[in-house]
Amino acid sequence: MFNYDVYLEKLKTGQKGLNPFLDFLEVTLDELKDGYARFRMPVRPEYLQGAKTMQGGLIVALADETIAHAMMTQLSPEEGLTTIELKSNFLAGVSSGELIAAATVFKKGQSLVIGDCLVTGDKGKNICRVSATFLLLKKK
């Protein structure tokens, strides 16, 4: 199974190449502690859709990654995880600046983990709220 502890320690140092998806979207780690993660992502012109606001799927992808990383801080060495459900509420559009995603683990059970994330703009405006359920994968 993937070693999340080693991955998270390397991510904290700013090492690139650990997560190509985060690198591709220019997502950077702000803070990571037990049950909590905060990431930042620029709003780039190529992330805008036809109406010139950030494409919603990219915002949800940022939230999904942020929630997953908050959950990774609570995994034992024999556990992994995968997203099985996401619910997003778009609260406002954004066309420039930076997005800040802050996620917490709501509950870790025997087979499921539930997390929440609020994505805000760099001036504090709420952009999107995401709740997610992840399946705990156990090494056999």
Legacy VTK file of the C-alpha trace (Angstrom):
# vtk DataFile Version 3.0
C-alpha trace
ASCII
DATASET POLYDATA
POINTS 140 float
0.000 0.000 0.000
1.111 3.591 -0.618
3.134 5.149 2.218
1.119 8.286 3.002
3.380 9.354 5.898
6.453 9.558 3.644
4.453 11.272 0.887
3.059 13.916 3.288
6.482 14.627 4.812
7.967 15.186 1.356
4.980 17.339 0.343
5.523 19.541 3.414
9.067 20.282 2.200
7.696 21.590 -1.112
9.087 18.725 -3.175
7.634 18.682 -6.710
6.790 15.575 -8.727
5.059 13.771 -5.868
1.570 14.531 -7.164
1.536 15.408 -10.887
-2.088 16.598 -10.672
-1.251 19.177 -7.983
1.800 20.267 -9.979
-0.275 20.606 -13.172
-2.812 22.897 -11.455
-0.031 24.769 -9.583
-1.570 23.801 -6.230
0.636 24.500 -3.227
0.391 23.292 0.344
-0.204 25.974 2.987
-0.790 23.887 6.093
-1.153 20.243 7.057
-1.887 18.837 10.509
-3.982 16.091 12.071
-7.333 16.054 10.281
-6.715 19.366 8.478
-5.244 20.545 5.171
-5.095 23.896 3.403
-4.010 24.348 -0.221
-3.775 27.336 -2.586
-4.337 27.432 -6.323
-4.041 30.323 -8.769
-6.985 31.280 -10.952
-5.294 31.204 -14.351
-6.799 32.391 -17.673
-6.722 28.841 -19.043
-8.889 27.659 -16.097
-11.756 29.973 -17.095
-14.795 28.753 -19.002
-16.744 30.655 -21.696
-18.381 33.102 -19.267
-14.872 34.007 -18.020
-15.246 32.463 -14.559
-13.295 29.545 -13.132
-14.501 26.180 -14.405
-16.391 24.495 -11.552
-14.848 21.062 -11.946
-11.403 22.472 -11.230
-12.670 24.070 -8.020
-14.188 20.742 -6.943
-10.962 18.932 -7.874
-9.041 21.306 -5.583
-11.510 20.587 -2.761
-11.340 16.820 -3.359
-7.532 16.849 -3.136
-7.605 19.045 -0.039
-10.086 16.779 1.744
-8.065 13.700 0.758
-4.895 15.204 2.196
-6.648 16.072 5.477
-7.746 12.427 5.637
-4.259 11.108 4.820
-3.028 12.598 8.107
-5.252 10.129 9.980
-4.473 6.923 8.101
-2.670 4.007 9.650
0.089 2.345 7.559
-2.285 -0.409 6.389
-4.986 2.006 5.158
-5.577 3.827 1.904
-8.531 5.748 0.549
-10.521 6.624 -2.521
-13.315 9.122 -3.153
-16.757 7.548 -3.489
-19.026 10.603 -3.248
-18.759 14.381 -3.583
-21.369 17.087 -3.071
-20.578 20.637 -4.065
-22.390 23.910 -3.531
-21.136 26.749 -5.712
-21.547 30.002 -3.804
-19.909 32.559 -6.115
-17.913 32.786 -9.290
-14.267 33.782 -9.432
-12.249 35.119 -12.371
-8.888 36.094 -10.933
-6.651 35.862 -7.910
-6.128 32.738 -5.893
-8.313 30.048 -4.364
-7.740 28.830 -0.818
-9.187 25.437 0.122
-9.380 24.451 3.793
-10.554 20.941 4.673
-11.261 19.003 7.841
-12.053 15.404 8.605
-15.594 15.280 9.969
-15.629 11.582 10.910
-13.422 8.573 10.364
-15.276 5.302 10.778
-14.407 1.653 10.169
-14.936 1.766 6.398
-15.782 5.380 5.494
-14.263 8.805 6.107
-16.299 11.999 5.733
-14.679 15.373 5.139
-15.652 18.955 4.415
-13.933 21.754 2.525
-14.581 25.454 2.071
-12.953 27.103 -0.929
-12.583 30.869 -0.670
-11.089 33.557 -2.833
-7.957 35.350 -1.687
-10.088 38.242 -0.408
-12.135 35.906 1.825
-15.221 35.466 -0.382
-16.817 31.994 -0.140
-16.630 30.310 -3.555
-17.580 26.657 -3.022
-18.411 24.244 -0.221
-17.706 20.546 -0.757
-18.533 17.492 1.357
-16.972 14.157 0.479
-17.147 10.531 1.490
-14.094 8.335 1.000
-13.848 4.568 1.232
-11.120 3.278 3.550
-9.011 0.684 1.759
-7.426 -1.895 4.055
-4.338 -3.930 3.270
-5.100 -7.649 3.442
LINES 1 141
140 0 1 2 3 4 5 6 7 8 9 10 11 12 13 14 15 16 17 18 19 20 21 22 23 24 25 26 27 28 29 30 31 32 33 34 35 36 37 38 39 40 41 42 43 44 45 46 47 48 49 50 51 52 53 54 55 56 57 58 59 60 61 62 63 64 65 66 67 68 69 70 71 72 73 74 75 76 77 78 79 80 81 82 83 84 85 86 87 88 89 90 91 92 93 94 95 96 97 98 99 100 101 102 103 104 105 106 107 108 109 110 111 112 113 114 115 116 117 118 119 120 121 122 123 124 125 126 127 128 129 130 131 132 133 134 135 136 137 138 139
